[in-house]
């Protein structure tokens, strides 16, 4: 062979294994049910074998026996070299392995198909890198490849989804033990708000938690508070509590989020920081807080706007792999787009919410996704949100394990200020404003594995900070 001559290699395959699993199914149809969860016609290298598997599957799923005789007509046109279809079936049946061992041949067929798919992805990446338009960034190519690889990895787990009673019991006991070690309060990640943790039991692994509100209610601020407190505890407790957090900030830049966090820590509103309206002492405090407190906190931002759900999932997997995140925040759901064009936005949101729920289960972490509300609540006298107010609410409500609404009466009362400051209505308005001042409600109308209800918290609008009510306020409000 001369120098530089290309070597043509056949893709990995094993025709004997394909013959063995097909023959076993012809002898004992139950073999099909042992492998059908993860093996399909697409996994066969030989086109004739793929058609034969499809014919066997069709008969069995139609509650008919699949035998060389019943398949005779279906495979009459198939040509396997020296043998036509019907004669080939007899050879397969005669050489079939014992049924209890046949799944091993099926696994060989499946694994080799996955290797061929990996080769396709690699070749596709090479072709895309060579021929992609200039506007296609390398990051896009990497994300598309990661999505394809993740799909293979997830498919590869198909045979491992079933668990025994012993495994399920051990998992449940681990959760109970985690709650017990936290004085029976919760098994999930703390939100940093005492009463909300008491209602939710924390943010549990594999949960999709929706936080929805109308604009100006403070949902981004609440999500940021939860994310920061969770990541901060991870450092302060030497990894005994809290966890690293991933934050997809689709609306605000990471810089804007940091303005808020810095302002919260040093007690200066973010707008003053943005304008530089600070003293030299303030600036030194900012440097100190950033270096000692914020810098070491394992909170990781992704500020890509208009991101597709497939890209988001790929990047979240990368965060999990690189940083070990235990909580993912998405701000917000309506700014994420579907993987492809749909007939309507409702179908697109359905794909996004179902993908986020699947991602939470896959990564075994809670996913906190923010969502907008429709204007319907603005038209009611009682403007507290309800489940139907969720935009495209059907799919979001269905996929969510927990739905939370954020509501501030103060915001709506302020908008209704009377113009006549001497009228009796003005003094009533002042009284209402005083009662609602710096307070917010977090309503939980849906919790798949717990009670519904609501809690009241303090909200500092200038510092965009949520806190527990003080002891005196809790007694006044009747909070136990």
N, C-alpha and C positions, 0 to 999 in steps of 0.2 A: 504494500500500500504506500503510495507516494506521499511525500510531506504535504500537509495542508488538505489532504483528502478528507471530506466529511464522513463521519460514521453514522449511518442511519440505524436507529435503534427503535424497536417496537415498544409501544407503551407497556407498562407492567400489566400482566394478566395471567390467568391460570385456567385454561380450558378444561382441564381434568376436574378442578374444583367446581366449575360451572356445571359440568355433566353430572357430578356426584349429587349436588343439591337438587337438581332437576329430577334425576332418577329417583331420589329418596321421596320427593313429593308425589311422584307418580305411584309409588308403592304404598305410601302412607300419607294421605292428605293432611293429617294433623301436623306434619313437618312444616307445612306452609304457615300455620298459625304461630309456630315457634320463631319464625324469622320475618314474618310480614310486617312487624313493627319497624324494622330498619332496612330490610332488603326489598328492592323493587327492580323492575325491568331495566331501568336506566343504569343499574350497576353491572350489567352483563356486558362483557367486551364483544362477544360474538353476536351479531345482529339476530341470527336465527335463534340463539338461546334467549335473547331478550323477548322475541315474539312468542317463544314457547312458554316462558314464565308468565307473560301477560295472558296467554290463553288459559293456562292452569289457574291463575288467579281469578279470571273471569268466571270460570265454571264453579270454583269453590265458593266464591262470594255470592253466586246465584243458587247456592245450596245444591249443587250437583256434584257427583263424583268425577274427579279428574283422573282418567286412566288412559293407557295407550289406545283403547278402543273408543272411548268417548271423545278423545282429542283427534281422532283420525281425520275427520273432515277439516278441522281447524288448521291442521299443519300439512295438509296434502300438498300445498304448493311450496313448502319450505325445502330447500336443497342443502344438504350437509355433505357436499363432496360426492363420495361414492354411494351415499345413501339418501333416499328421499325421506321426507318427514315421518310417515308412518313406520317405516322400517327403523329409523333412527330412535323412535320412542321405545321400541322393543329392546334395543341395545342399552339405552339409558336405564331402563327398568332392571335389566338383567345384571348390570354392574353397580347397582345402587348400594351405598353403604348402609349399615344399621341405622334406623331412624334416630336413635339416641345420640349418634355421633354426627349426624348430617349437618347440624347447625354450625359445626366447626368449619365445614366446607363453605357454608353460606357466609361465614364471617371472613374467610379468605377472599371470597368474591367481593364482599363489601369493602374490605380494607384496600384491595388493589384498585377498586373504582375510586376511592378517596385519593389514592396516590396519583391516579390519572387526572383527577380534578385539580390537585395541587400543581401538576405540570401545566395544565391549561391556564391556571391563574398566573403562574410564573411567566409563561409565554405571552399571556395577555398583557402583563405588566411591561414586559420588554417591548412589545409592539406599541403599547400606549406611550411609553417613554420615548420611543423613537419617532412616532408619528403624531403625537398629540398637538393640538393647536397651541400657539404661544400663550394664549390666555389661560390655558389649563395649568394650574400650579402643581409642583411636585407633591404638595400636601394633599391635594385632591386625589392624585394617583395613589398615594399611600393610604388615604382613608377608604377609597374604593376597594383596594386590595385587602385591607384589614376587615372590611365588612364581609367580603367573600370568604376570607379565612375563618372568620367567626361563625359564618353559616355552616361551614364544614365541621367546625368544632362542636357546634350545637347539635348538628345531625348525628355526630358520632356518639352523643350521649343518649341517643334515642333508646337504646337497649338498657339503660341504667335508670330509667325513670321510676320503675317499680321498686318499692321498698317493702321489707317484711314488717310484721307487727313489732318485732324486737327493735328494729332500726327506728321505726316511728316512735316507739316508747322512749328510746334513748334520747331522741331529738327533743321530745316533749319534756323529759326530765331535765335536760340541759337548760331549757327555757325557764322551767320552774325554779331551778337552782339559781339562775342568774337573777331572777326576781327576788328570791329569798335572801340572797346576799346583799340586795339593796333594800333590806328591811321591808320586803313585801310590797314595794311601791311600783316597780316596773321592771320589765325585762328588756325593753328597747332603749334607744338612745334618748337621753333627756333633751327636752326642748329649751331648758333653762328657765322655764316658767312653772312654778310649783303646782298651781291649780290645774294647768293644762296637762302636766305629767300625770296628775292624779286621775284625770278623766280618761286619758289615752293609754296610760301605762307606758309612755314613751313611744318613740318611733321604732317600730319593730322591723326586723330584717324581712325582706321580700315584699314589704308593703308599698303600694302606690298611695301616697297621701296628697290630696288636692287641697291647696289653699287658694280660695277665690275671694275676690272683692271688686267693688267698683273702683275706678281711679281715685287717687288721693286718700284712700283709706289707710295706706301704709303696708300693703302686702309685701313689697320688696324689702322694706325695713324689717318686718317681722321675720321673713325668711333669712335675711342677712344676720339678724340677731341670733337665730337658731343655729345657723351654720358656724358663726364665729364662736359662740359659746361651746358648741360641740367640739370644735377643733382646739380651742383654748384649753378645755379640760384635759384633753389628751396629753398636752405638754405638762400642765400643772400637776396632774396626778401620776405622772411617770407611766403613762399608757394603761393605767388601771381603769380609767373611765374616759368617755369621749372617743373620738376617732378622727383620722384625717377626712376632710370633706372636699368633694368636687362641686364647683359652682358654675353652671352655664348661665352667664349673664347676657342674654340675647337682646336686652333693651338698653341697659346701662353699661358703660365701660368699666373695666376693673378699677380705673383711676377714680371714677365717681363713687364706686362702692367704698374704696379706701378713704376718700374724703369723709364719708359718713362714719366709718369705723374709727378713724383718728379723732374726729370731732366728738364721738361718743366717749372715747377714752379720756380725753383731756377737757371735756365740757365746753367746747366751742362749736357753734353751728357750722355745718359744712359750707354754707355760702360765704361765711367769713374766711374760711381757709382758702376757698377757691379764689377770692379777691385779694388774699394776702393781707387782710385787715387784722394783723396780729402784732404782738409785741416781741422784742428779742427773747424775753423769758418764755413766751408761748412757743417760739420756734425751737428753743432748746428742749422744751418738754416734748414737742413733736418728735424731735430726733431721738430722744431717750425712749419714748413709748414705741416708736417704730423699730428701734434696734433691739430693745429688751422684751417687748411684749408681742407686737404684731409680726415682726420679721420671722421669729421661730415658729409661729402658728401654722400648722399644716392645712392651710386653706388654699385650694388650687382653682384658679379662674380660667374659664374658656369664654372669651367675649365675642365669638363669631356670631354675627347677625344673619338671619335668613338661613339658618342651618337646616339641612334635611335630617329627618329622624334617623336614617341609616348612618349618617355621619356622626350624629350625636351619640348613638349607641357605640359606634366604633371608638370614638374618643373617650367615652366613659369606660369602656373596657381597658383602654390604654391607661387611664388614670388608676383604675383598680390594680392593674398589673404593676405599674411603676411606683405608685404611692400608697397602695393598700387602702383606698378610701372606704369608709364605712357608712357614708351618707352622700347622696347626690341631690343637688338642688337645681331645678330648671326654671328660669325666670324669663319668659313665661311661655305656657303651652301654645298659645295662638301665634307666637312668633316663630315656631318651628314649622317646617313644611313637610309634606309627605314625600315618599320616595319617588313618586311619579304623579303625573297629572291625573286628577280624579274628576268625576262628573260634577261633584259639588264639594264645598268645604266640609260638610258634615261627614262625608266618607273619608276625607283626608284626616279630620280630627279623630275619627274612629281608628284609623291606622296608627296615629301617633299615640293615643292613649293606650291602645293594646300593646304597642311596642314598648312603651315605658313600663307597663306592668310586667311584661315578659323580661325586660332588662332587670327589674328589681328582683325577680325570682332567680334569674341567671346569676347575678352578682351576689345574691343573698344580702342585699342592703336595702334600707328604705330609700325610696325616691320621693322627694318632696317637689311637686310640680305646681307652679302658680298658674292661675287661670283668671281670665276676665269674666265679668258677669254681664248679662244683657241689661238693657235700660228698663226692663219691666219693673224692677224694684223701685225705681225713681218715680214711677207713676202711682204708687200706693201710698196711703197715709202712713202705714208702718213700713218703713223702708228697709227693715231687716231682710237680708237675702233668704231665699228659699231654694230648694234643689232645682226646680224648673228654671230658675234664673241663670243657671250655668249655660254658657254659650255652647251650642251643640251638645246639650246636657245628656242626651241618651247614652252615648258611648262613654263619656267621662264618668258619669255617675255609676255606670255598670262596671267599669274597669277599676274604679277607685276602691281601696279598702277603707279609707277614711276621707271624708269631705269636711273641710273646715271653711267657715266664712268669717271674714274680718269686718267688723262694723263699728263705726264711731258716730254716735248720736250728735256729738259736738259739731261735727262737720255740717250736718243738715240744719241744726238749730242756728248756727252762725249765718247760714244763707237766708234764714227767715227773719233777720233783724228788722224790727219795725222802724219806720222812718221818723215817726213822732216820738221823741225821747221823753215826752211828758205824759204820754198816754199810759193807762193801766197795763195795756198789753206789753209795753216795753219793760215794765218791772217784772211781769211774769216771765218775759223772755230772759231777763237777767238772771232770774232764779233758776230757770231751766239750764241756762248756760253754766251756772255755777255747779249744778249737780253733775252735768256731763263733762265738765272741764277735765282734760288730761286723762280721760278714761276711754277704754275700748273694750268691745265684746268679741270673744272668739266663740262662735257657734259651731257645734259639731252635730249636724243633722243626720250624718251617716257614719257608723263605725261597725264594720262587718263582725268584729269579734269583741265588742264591748258596748257600753251604754252611750246614748246620745245625751246632749245637754249643752251648756254654755258656761264660760268662765269670764270673769271681768279682770282686766289688767290695766296698769298705768301706761300711758303713752306720752312721751315727751316729744312733741312735734318738732321743736327746734333741733333737738339732737337725734331725732328719728330713733328713739330708744324705747323698747318695751320692757316693763318690769312687773314683778309681782306687786299686788296691792300691799300697802303697809298694814301692820297688825290692826291698827285702829280703823282703817278703811274696811278691812275684811269683816270686822265686827259690825260696823255700820251697815254694810251691804248684806250681812247675814251669811257670809261665807264661812263654812266650818273648816 
